[in-house]
Amino acid sequence: MTDLKFRYRLSEEDWIEALLCLDYRRSGKFRQINIWILSILGAAALIAYIRSPDRFFLFLFLAVIILLDFYMAYGMDFLRNRKARKLASMQGEYEIEISDRQIVYREGQAKIKYSGAKIKWFRSDHVYVLKIERELFVLPRRILGTQQAERLETIFKNTNVPMIEIRVERRESIWERKKKQ
């Protein structure tokens, strides 16, 4: 079978989606549950502080909960978008060759073999994300033909790498709304 060779650039949106794939456990429903739990704890701390305002530690506890709640709701998205902007601004051109046994990158100077490697494979609407050991490979689906996408999926199915399907529902952040205005 033939090897898959790609040369491409990644946009900011590609990076955002790739980072969302990597953070899938800390996003979505899990994050919403955490926000609700923190909000309930915050309400309980506020009620306890109102009942006995002489306990200063309750005020500090409430302040920490509010900051954590704010970070969970807005901070994670802000940091992810900032990181994606930084990565996209490098405007690097990526070259990768994927075969049945290994991935060759950095213009053929570096190789990673699948055997014995810790591999995670994510598929979302617009990108494939491969995390092999400490290396991260992001392949935009727009550069793949139908046969290439099928071949890529076959390669990783044959190496017994479980695919994690990610549904990205990207919401507009406060900062993106402010830019539009």
SULTA-V233535 format. One record per backbone hydrogen bond with DSSP energy under -0.5 kcal/mol. CO is the residue of the C=O (numbers start at 1). NH is the residue of the N-H. If there is no record, write none. Layout:
co=(CO;CO)
nh=(NH;NH)
This chain:
co=(3;4;6;8;11;12;13;14;15;16;17;18;19;21;23;23;24;27;28;29;30;31;32;33;34;35;36;37;38;39;40;41;42;43;44;45;46;47;48;52;54;55;55;56;57;58;59;60;61;62;63;64;65;66;67;68;69;70;70;71;74;75;76;77;78;79;80;81;82;83;84;85;86;87;88;92;92;94;95;96;97;97;98;101;102;103;104;105;106;110;112;114;117;118;120;121;122;123;126;126;127;128;129;129;130;130;131;131;132;135;137;137;138;139;140;141;145;146;147;148;149;150;151;152;153;154;155;156;157;160;162;163;164;164;166;167;168;173;174;175;176;177)
nh=(5;98;96;94;15;16;17;18;19;20;21;22;23;24;26;27;27;30;32;33;34;35;36;37;38;39;40;41;42;43;44;45;46;47;48;49;50;51;52;55;56;58;59;60;61;62;63;64;65;66;67;68;69;70;71;72;73;74;75;76;78;79;80;81;82;83;84;85;86;87;88;89;90;90;91;10;94;8;106;6;99;104;4;114;99;112;97;110;109;105;103;117;119;133;131;164;129;166;141;142;124;139;122;131;132;137;120;133;135;132;130;139;140;128;143;144;149;150;151;152;153;154;155;156;157;158;159;161;160;162;121;165;123;166;168;169;170;177;178;179;180;181)
